[in-house]
Amino acid sequence: MKKNSLPFGVQDWLVEECYQKNELEKMLSSVFNGAGFERVETATLEYYDLFGGSSNPADFSRMFKLTDSDGSLLVLRPDITLQIARMAATRLSGLQQKLYYIGSSYEFLSIPPI
């Protein structure tokens, strides 16, 4: 294990990159807010069951998985869309709402050949 490098597929954001990313998020938020959308955020950890019904069986091997203290299988969200659907079905009223989200998702990428 290389303790001074990052795993393949992840990155640090240096000062200028972080600034540019934040500015882009502000600009996108302004556009969405101006069009009447409201921002929501979902949890980074989610029960595997939400994503377990995926039509692509290879998706399971690409998820970062862990268990909670009860032994339930959790994943770092590989996609936010299903979480928004869960949120709408369980926590939002039946009224039509205009929502947007900005966030990170996590999945293993294919390791390039050496």
N, C-alpha and C positions, 0 to 999 in steps of 0.2 A: 504494500500500500504506500502510495506516495503522499506524504503528509504536507508537502509544500505545493501541491497542485490541486486543481479542482477535478471532479469526475467529468468524463466526457458529457457534453450537452448542457452544462450549467456555466454560468458566468458571473463575475463580479461587475458592478457598475461603478466606474471611476467617476470622479467629480464632474467632468464635462458631459460624459454620457448620461449620468444621473440627471443633470440639469436639463439636457435635451429631452430625455424621456419625460420628466415632470412637465416641461413646457408643452410637449405634445399632448399629454394627458389633460392639461388645463385647456388647451385649444379645443380638443375633442369634447370635453365636458361643456365648454361654452356653446359649441354648436348644438349639442344634444339638449342642453338646458334651454337654449333659444328656441328650439323646436317643440318645447313642452314636455320633454322627457325628464324623468327623475332617476337619480342614481341609486342603485342598490348594491350591496356587497354580500357575498356568500362566504361560508366558512372554508378555510383551507383544507381541513380534514372532513371527510364524509364517509358514511357507511358504504362499504363495498357494494352492498345490494343495489344501491341507486344506479351503479354503472355495470353491475354483473350481468344484466340482460342484454348487453351489447351484441349486435349482430356479428361482430368480428371477434372470434375467439382469441385471436392473437393480442387483442387489447389487454387481456388480463396480464400477460407476461410483461407488458410495457408499463404497468402501474407500479408506483411506489406504495408498498403495503406495510401495515403494522397492525398490531392488535391493541385493544384497550384493556383496562384492568378486568373486564368481564369476559375477555376472550373474543369479543366481536372484531371482525375484520374491518379495518379502516383503510382508506387510501388518501393520498394527497390528490386533490381533484385533478383528473386528467382532462376535464372539459368543464366549463362553467354552465353551458346551456341546460344540461339536465338539472343542475342545481336551481337554476332560475325557474324551471318548470315545477320542481318540488316546492319551491318557495311560493309560487303562484297558487299551487293546488292546496297548500296547507296553511299559509299565513296571510294571503291577500284576499280582500273581499272579492265578490263576484263581479265587481265593476271592471270595465276595461281600463287598463292603465298603460301608460307609455313609460317604459323603463329602459335603462341602459346600465351596463356594467363595464368596469375596467379592472382587470386582475390577471394574475398569473395562473397558469395551469402547469401540471407536472406529469411528464411521462418519459420513460427511457427512450432514447433515440438509438437507432442502429449504430453500432460501433464501426467506424470506418476501418478498412483493411490496413494492416501495418506494412 
